[in-house]
Amino acid sequence: MLRFLLIALLSVHSAWLYADNIDDLMHLSGMNSTLDNLPEQITAGLQTNSTPDAIEQTLQTVMQENFASAKMQAMIAAYLRAHLDKPSTQQSLTWLRSPLGAKITALESANNSLEAQAEMQKQIPTLLKDTHRFA
């Protein structure tokens, strides 16, 4: 009986640590901050001059409710827990905590704002003209 209880406690503790790893993975990868910006990006993407205001407002409400950060974080965390094994999660965390991983993640996060997205969109015509690079 004691052995069974000890195994059960270790299993619960291991599952708790793994859940904490998924939370760390989402935070360190910048996934949470990306999801925090999602409602703002959806709202900006829905604003057009051709859509009637009432329809635009309804679309914004529906999109913001369905793509709310907390809701999306919970769904993605559940997916990651179901599809990532512990070694892969740990390997990803090790890389994200490395100097290079942290630097790349910081650069990606810095370019996640609406302003940065708009600036990138402006560069597309110039980039497409560089046929060698585009190819």
PyMOL CGO cylinders between C-alpha atoms (Angstrom):
from pymol import cmd
from pymol.cgo import CYLINDER

trace = [
    CYLINDER, 0.00, 0.00, 0.00, 2.80, 2.41, 0.92, 0.3, 1, 1, 1, 1, 1, 1,
    CYLINDER, 2.80, 2.41, 0.92, 4.54, 1.65, -2.37, 0.3, 1, 1, 1, 1, 1, 1,
    CYLINDER, 4.54, 1.65, -2.37, 1.34, 2.40, -4.32, 0.3, 1, 1, 1, 1, 1, 1,
    CYLINDER, 1.34, 2.40, -4.32, 0.87, 5.69, -2.44, 0.3, 1, 1, 1, 1, 1, 1,
    CYLINDER, 0.87, 5.69, -2.44, 4.49, 6.68, -3.10, 0.3, 1, 1, 1, 1, 1, 1,
    CYLINDER, 4.49, 6.68, -3.10, 4.13, 5.93, -6.84, 0.3, 1, 1, 1, 1, 1, 1,
    CYLINDER, 4.13, 5.93, -6.84, 0.88, 7.89, -6.99, 0.3, 1, 1, 1, 1, 1, 1,
    CYLINDER, 0.88, 7.89, -6.99, 2.47, 10.90, -5.26, 0.3, 1, 1, 1, 1, 1, 1,
    CYLINDER, 2.47, 10.90, -5.26, 5.47, 10.80, -7.60, 0.3, 1, 1, 1, 1, 1, 1,
    CYLINDER, 5.47, 10.80, -7.60, 3.16, 10.63, -10.63, 0.3, 1, 1, 1, 1, 1, 1,
    CYLINDER, 3.16, 10.63, -10.63, 1.14, 13.63, -9.44, 0.3, 1, 1, 1, 1, 1, 1,
    CYLINDER, 1.14, 13.63, -9.44, 4.33, 15.58, -8.68, 0.3, 1, 1, 1, 1, 1, 1,
    CYLINDER, 4.33, 15.58, -8.68, 5.77, 14.70, -12.11, 0.3, 1, 1, 1, 1, 1, 1,
    CYLINDER, 5.77, 14.70, -12.11, 2.57, 15.80, -13.87, 0.3, 1, 1, 1, 1, 1, 1,
    CYLINDER, 2.57, 15.80, -13.87, 2.60, 19.06, -11.92, 0.3, 1, 1, 1, 1, 1, 1,
    CYLINDER, 2.60, 19.06, -11.92, 6.23, 19.74, -12.89, 0.3, 1, 1, 1, 1, 1, 1,
    CYLINDER, 6.23, 19.74, -12.89, 5.44, 18.98, -16.54, 0.3, 1, 1, 1, 1, 1, 1,
    CYLINDER, 5.44, 18.98, -16.54, 2.47, 21.37, -16.47, 0.3, 1, 1, 1, 1, 1, 1,
    CYLINDER, 2.47, 21.37, -16.47, 4.79, 24.02, -15.06, 0.3, 1, 1, 1, 1, 1, 1,
    CYLINDER, 4.79, 24.02, -15.06, 7.23, 23.31, -17.93, 0.3, 1, 1, 1, 1, 1, 1,
    CYLINDER, 7.23, 23.31, -17.93, 4.48, 23.91, -20.49, 0.3, 1, 1, 1, 1, 1, 1,
    CYLINDER, 4.48, 23.91, -20.49, 3.65, 27.22, -18.81, 0.3, 1, 1, 1, 1, 1, 1,
    CYLINDER, 3.65, 27.22, -18.81, 7.35, 28.15, -18.89, 0.3, 1, 1, 1, 1, 1, 1,
    CYLINDER, 7.35, 28.15, -18.89, 7.57, 27.09, -22.54, 0.3, 1, 1, 1, 1, 1, 1,
    CYLINDER, 7.57, 27.09, -22.54, 4.65, 29.31, -23.50, 0.3, 1, 1, 1, 1, 1, 1,
    CYLINDER, 4.65, 29.31, -23.50, 6.06, 32.26, -21.56, 0.3, 1, 1, 1, 1, 1, 1,
    CYLINDER, 6.06, 32.26, -21.56, 9.69, 31.97, -22.66, 0.3, 1, 1, 1, 1, 1, 1,
    CYLINDER, 9.69, 31.97, -22.66, 8.80, 31.36, -26.31, 0.3, 1, 1, 1, 1, 1, 1,
    CYLINDER, 8.80, 31.36, -26.31, 6.81, 34.60, -26.45, 0.3, 1, 1, 1, 1, 1, 1,
    CYLINDER, 6.81, 34.60, -26.45, 3.62, 32.70, -27.19, 0.3, 1, 1, 1, 1, 1, 1,
    CYLINDER, 3.62, 32.70, -27.19, 1.73, 34.34, -24.31, 0.3, 1, 1, 1, 1, 1, 1,
    CYLINDER, 1.73, 34.34, -24.31, 2.70, 37.86, -25.35, 0.3, 1, 1, 1, 1, 1, 1,
    CYLINDER, 2.70, 37.86, -25.35, 1.72, 37.07, -28.95, 0.3, 1, 1, 1, 1, 1, 1,
    CYLINDER, 1.72, 37.07, -28.95, -1.67, 35.89, -27.74, 0.3, 1, 1, 1, 1, 1, 1,
    CYLINDER, -1.67, 35.89, -27.74, -2.01, 39.01, -25.57, 0.3, 1, 1, 1, 1, 1, 1,
    CYLINDER, -2.01, 39.01, -25.57, -1.68, 41.12, -28.74, 0.3, 1, 1, 1, 1, 1, 1,
    CYLINDER, -1.68, 41.12, -28.74, -4.06, 38.99, -30.80, 0.3, 1, 1, 1, 1, 1, 1,
    CYLINDER, -4.06, 38.99, -30.80, -7.32, 40.86, -30.00, 0.3, 1, 1, 1, 1, 1, 1,
    CYLINDER, -7.32, 40.86, -30.00, -5.68, 44.17, -30.99, 0.3, 1, 1, 1, 1, 1, 1,
    CYLINDER, -5.68, 44.17, -30.99, -4.42, 42.67, -34.25, 0.3, 1, 1, 1, 1, 1, 1,
    CYLINDER, -4.42, 42.67, -34.25, -7.82, 41.18, -35.03, 0.3, 1, 1, 1, 1, 1, 1,
    CYLINDER, -7.82, 41.18, -35.03, -9.52, 44.51, -34.39, 0.3, 1, 1, 1, 1, 1, 1,
    CYLINDER, -9.52, 44.51, -34.39, -7.05, 46.29, -36.67, 0.3, 1, 1, 1, 1, 1, 1,
    CYLINDER, -7.05, 46.29, -36.67, -7.54, 43.68, -39.38, 0.3, 1, 1, 1, 1, 1, 1,
    CYLINDER, -7.54, 43.68, -39.38, -11.31, 44.02, -39.27, 0.3, 1, 1, 1, 1, 1, 1,
    CYLINDER, -11.31, 44.02, -39.27, -11.37, 47.78, -39.64, 0.3, 1, 1, 1, 1, 1, 1,
    CYLINDER, -11.37, 47.78, -39.64, -12.25, 48.65, -43.22, 0.3, 1, 1, 1, 1, 1, 1,
    CYLINDER, -12.25, 48.65, -43.22, -14.09, 51.46, -44.88, 0.3, 1, 1, 1, 1, 1, 1,
    CYLINDER, -14.09, 51.46, -44.88, -16.42, 49.13, -46.77, 0.3, 1, 1, 1, 1, 1, 1,
    CYLINDER, -16.42, 49.13, -46.77, -17.99, 47.21, -43.87, 0.3, 1, 1, 1, 1, 1, 1,
    CYLINDER, -17.99, 47.21, -43.87, -21.03, 48.77, -42.19, 0.3, 1, 1, 1, 1, 1, 1,
    CYLINDER, -21.03, 48.77, -42.19, -20.28, 49.85, -38.61, 0.3, 1, 1, 1, 1, 1, 1,
    CYLINDER, -20.28, 49.85, -38.61, -22.86, 47.51, -37.04, 0.3, 1, 1, 1, 1, 1, 1,
    CYLINDER, -22.86, 47.51, -37.04, -21.42, 44.46, -38.80, 0.3, 1, 1, 1, 1, 1, 1,
    CYLINDER, -21.42, 44.46, -38.80, -17.86, 45.53, -38.03, 0.3, 1, 1, 1, 1, 1, 1,
    CYLINDER, -17.86, 45.53, -38.03, -18.73, 45.91, -34.33, 0.3, 1, 1, 1, 1, 1, 1,
    CYLINDER, -18.73, 45.91, -34.33, -20.42, 42.49, -34.24, 0.3, 1, 1, 1, 1, 1, 1,
    CYLINDER, -20.42, 42.49, -34.24, -17.42, 40.88, -35.93, 0.3, 1, 1, 1, 1, 1, 1,
    CYLINDER, -17.42, 40.88, -35.93, -15.03, 42.55, -33.49, 0.3, 1, 1, 1, 1, 1, 1,
    CYLINDER, -15.03, 42.55, -33.49, -17.04, 41.37, -30.49, 0.3, 1, 1, 1, 1, 1, 1,
    CYLINDER, -17.04, 41.37, -30.49, -17.27, 37.79, -31.75, 0.3, 1, 1, 1, 1, 1, 1,
    CYLINDER, -17.27, 37.79, -31.75, -13.58, 37.65, -32.70, 0.3, 1, 1, 1, 1, 1, 1,
    CYLINDER, -13.58, 37.65, -32.70, -12.39, 39.17, -29.43, 0.3, 1, 1, 1, 1, 1, 1,
    CYLINDER, -12.39, 39.17, -29.43, -14.50, 36.75, -27.39, 0.3, 1, 1, 1, 1, 1, 1,
    CYLINDER, -14.50, 36.75, -27.39, -13.33, 33.72, -29.33, 0.3, 1, 1, 1, 1, 1, 1,
    CYLINDER, -13.33, 33.72, -29.33, -9.69, 34.78, -29.52, 0.3, 1, 1, 1, 1, 1, 1,
    CYLINDER, -9.69, 34.78, -29.52, -9.35, 36.14, -25.99, 0.3, 1, 1, 1, 1, 1, 1,
    CYLINDER, -9.35, 36.14, -25.99, -5.82, 35.67, -24.71, 0.3, 1, 1, 1, 1, 1, 1,
    CYLINDER, -5.82, 35.67, -24.71, -6.67, 33.56, -21.64, 0.3, 1, 1, 1, 1, 1, 1,
    CYLINDER, -6.67, 33.56, -21.64, -8.93, 31.29, -23.67, 0.3, 1, 1, 1, 1, 1, 1,
    CYLINDER, -8.93, 31.29, -23.67, -6.32, 30.79, -26.39, 0.3, 1, 1, 1, 1, 1, 1,
    CYLINDER, -6.32, 30.79, -26.39, -3.52, 30.22, -23.86, 0.3, 1, 1, 1, 1, 1, 1,
    CYLINDER, -3.52, 30.22, -23.86, -5.55, 27.50, -22.15, 0.3, 1, 1, 1, 1, 1, 1,
    CYLINDER, -5.55, 27.50, -22.15, -6.34, 25.79, -25.47, 0.3, 1, 1, 1, 1, 1, 1,
    CYLINDER, -6.34, 25.79, -25.47, -2.74, 25.90, -26.66, 0.3, 1, 1, 1, 1, 1, 1,
    CYLINDER, -2.74, 25.90, -26.66, -1.38, 24.71, -23.32, 0.3, 1, 1, 1, 1, 1, 1,
    CYLINDER, -1.38, 24.71, -23.32, -3.78, 21.74, -23.41, 0.3, 1, 1, 1, 1, 1, 1,
    CYLINDER, -3.78, 21.74, -23.41, -2.69, 20.94, -26.96, 0.3, 1, 1, 1, 1, 1, 1,
    CYLINDER, -2.69, 20.94, -26.96, 1.00, 21.14, -26.04, 0.3, 1, 1, 1, 1, 1, 1,
    CYLINDER, 1.00, 21.14, -26.04, 0.48, 18.90, -22.99, 0.3, 1, 1, 1, 1, 1, 1,
    CYLINDER, 0.48, 18.90, -22.99, -1.25, 16.34, -25.21, 0.3, 1, 1, 1, 1, 1, 1,
    CYLINDER, -1.25, 16.34, -25.21, 1.28, 16.44, -28.05, 0.3, 1, 1, 1, 1, 1, 1,
    CYLINDER, 1.28, 16.44, -28.05, 4.71, 17.27, -26.59, 0.3, 1, 1, 1, 1, 1, 1,
    CYLINDER, 4.71, 17.27, -26.59, 6.65, 14.73, -24.61, 0.3, 1, 1, 1, 1, 1, 1,
    CYLINDER, 6.65, 14.73, -24.61, 8.70, 15.74, -21.60, 0.3, 1, 1, 1, 1, 1, 1,
    CYLINDER, 8.70, 15.74, -21.60, 12.13, 15.40, -23.30, 0.3, 1, 1, 1, 1, 1, 1,
    CYLINDER, 12.13, 15.40, -23.30, 11.06, 17.61, -26.23, 0.3, 1, 1, 1, 1, 1, 1,
    CYLINDER, 11.06, 17.61, -26.23, 9.63, 20.18, -23.84, 0.3, 1, 1, 1, 1, 1, 1,
    CYLINDER, 9.63, 20.18, -23.84, 12.81, 20.19, -21.78, 0.3, 1, 1, 1, 1, 1, 1,
    CYLINDER, 12.81, 20.19, -21.78, 14.98, 20.48, -24.90, 0.3, 1, 1, 1, 1, 1, 1,
    CYLINDER, 14.98, 20.48, -24.90, 12.92, 23.45, -26.09, 0.3, 1, 1, 1, 1, 1, 1,
    CYLINDER, 12.92, 23.45, -26.09, 13.18, 25.13, -22.70, 0.3, 1, 1, 1, 1, 1, 1,
    CYLINDER, 13.18, 25.13, -22.70, 16.94, 24.62, -22.66, 0.3, 1, 1, 1, 1, 1, 1,
    CYLINDER, 16.94, 24.62, -22.66, 17.24, 26.32, -26.05, 0.3, 1, 1, 1, 1, 1, 1,
    CYLINDER, 17.24, 26.32, -26.05, 14.86, 29.16, -25.09, 0.3, 1, 1, 1, 1, 1, 1,
    CYLINDER, 14.86, 29.16, -25.09, 16.94, 29.82, -21.96, 0.3, 1, 1, 1, 1, 1, 1,
    CYLINDER, 16.94, 29.82, -21.96, 20.18, 29.90, -23.95, 0.3, 1, 1, 1, 1, 1, 1,
    CYLINDER, 20.18, 29.90, -23.95, 21.62, 33.31, -24.92, 0.3, 1, 1, 1, 1, 1, 1,
    CYLINDER, 21.62, 33.31, -24.92, 20.79, 32.75, -28.61, 0.3, 1, 1, 1, 1, 1, 1,
    CYLINDER, 20.79, 32.75, -28.61, 17.27, 31.49, -27.87, 0.3, 1, 1, 1, 1, 1, 1,
    CYLINDER, 17.27, 31.49, -27.87, 16.57, 34.44, -25.58, 0.3, 1, 1, 1, 1, 1, 1,
    CYLINDER, 16.57, 34.44, -25.58, 17.95, 36.89, -28.17, 0.3, 1, 1, 1, 1, 1, 1,
    CYLINDER, 17.95, 36.89, -28.17, 15.85, 35.50, -31.03, 0.3, 1, 1, 1, 1, 1, 1,
    CYLINDER, 15.85, 35.50, -31.03, 12.72, 35.39, -28.88, 0.3, 1, 1, 1, 1, 1, 1,
    CYLINDER, 12.72, 35.39, -28.88, 13.28, 39.01, -27.78, 0.3, 1, 1, 1, 1, 1, 1,
    CYLINDER, 13.28, 39.01, -27.78, 13.65, 40.10, -31.42, 0.3, 1, 1, 1, 1, 1, 1,
    CYLINDER, 13.65, 40.10, -31.42, 10.48, 38.25, -32.41, 0.3, 1, 1, 1, 1, 1, 1,
    CYLINDER, 10.48, 38.25, -32.41, 8.57, 39.77, -29.49, 0.3, 1, 1, 1, 1, 1, 1,
    CYLINDER, 8.57, 39.77, -29.49, 9.79, 43.27, -30.36, 0.3, 1, 1, 1, 1, 1, 1,
    CYLINDER, 9.79, 43.27, -30.36, 8.38, 42.84, -33.85, 0.3, 1, 1, 1, 1, 1, 1,
    CYLINDER, 8.38, 42.84, -33.85, 4.98, 41.64, -32.68, 0.3, 1, 1, 1, 1, 1, 1,
    CYLINDER, 4.98, 41.64, -32.68, 3.32, 45.06, -32.36, 0.3, 1, 1, 1, 1, 1, 1,
    CYLINDER, 3.32, 45.06, -32.36, 0.86, 46.48, -34.86, 0.3, 1, 1, 1, 1, 1, 1,
    CYLINDER, 0.86, 46.48, -34.86, 3.39, 49.15, -35.80, 0.3, 1, 1, 1, 1, 1, 1,
    CYLINDER, 3.39, 49.15, -35.80, 6.09, 46.58, -36.51, 0.3, 1, 1, 1, 1, 1, 1,
    CYLINDER, 6.09, 46.58, -36.51, 3.65, 44.47, -38.54, 0.3, 1, 1, 1, 1, 1, 1,
    CYLINDER, 3.65, 44.47, -38.54, 2.66, 47.53, -40.60, 0.3, 1, 1, 1, 1, 1, 1,
    CYLINDER, 2.66, 47.53, -40.60, 6.32, 48.38, -41.20, 0.3, 1, 1, 1, 1, 1, 1,
    CYLINDER, 6.32, 48.38, -41.20, 6.98, 44.84, -42.42, 0.3, 1, 1, 1, 1, 1, 1,
    CYLINDER, 6.98, 44.84, -42.42, 4.01, 45.08, -44.78, 0.3, 1, 1, 1, 1, 1, 1,
    CYLINDER, 4.01, 45.08, -44.78, 5.50, 48.24, -46.28, 0.3, 1, 1, 1, 1, 1, 1,
    CYLINDER, 5.50, 48.24, -46.28, 8.70, 46.36, -47.10, 0.3, 1, 1, 1, 1, 1, 1,
    CYLINDER, 8.70, 46.36, -47.10, 6.99, 43.63, -49.14, 0.3, 1, 1, 1, 1, 1, 1,
    CYLINDER, 6.99, 43.63, -49.14, 7.04, 45.44, -52.53, 0.3, 1, 1, 1, 1, 1, 1,
    CYLINDER, 7.04, 45.44, -52.53, 10.75, 46.19, -52.17, 0.3, 1, 1, 1, 1, 1, 1,
    CYLINDER, 10.75, 46.19, -52.17, 11.54, 42.64, -51.13, 0.3, 1, 1, 1, 1, 1, 1,
    CYLINDER, 11.54, 42.64, -51.13, 9.57, 41.19, -54.04, 0.3, 1, 1, 1, 1, 1, 1,
    CYLINDER, 9.57, 41.19, -54.04, 11.58, 43.30, -56.50, 0.3, 1, 1, 1, 1, 1, 1,
    CYLINDER, 11.58, 43.30, -56.50, 14.77, 41.56, -55.35, 0.3, 1, 1, 1, 1, 1, 1,
    CYLINDER, 14.77, 41.56, -55.35, 14.18, 38.51, -57.57, 0.3, 1, 1, 1, 1, 1, 1,
    CYLINDER, 14.18, 38.51, -57.57, 17.47, 36.85, -56.61, 0.3, 1, 1, 1, 1, 1, 1,
    CYLINDER, 17.47, 36.85, -56.61, 16.66, 37.03, -52.91, 0.3, 1, 1, 1, 1, 1, 1,
    CYLINDER, 16.66, 37.03, -52.91, 13.01, 36.15, -53.47, 0.3, 1, 1, 1, 1, 1, 1,
    CYLINDER, 13.01, 36.15, -53.47, 13.95, 33.04, -55.48, 0.3, 1, 1, 1, 1, 1, 1,
]
cmd.load_cgo(trace, "trace")
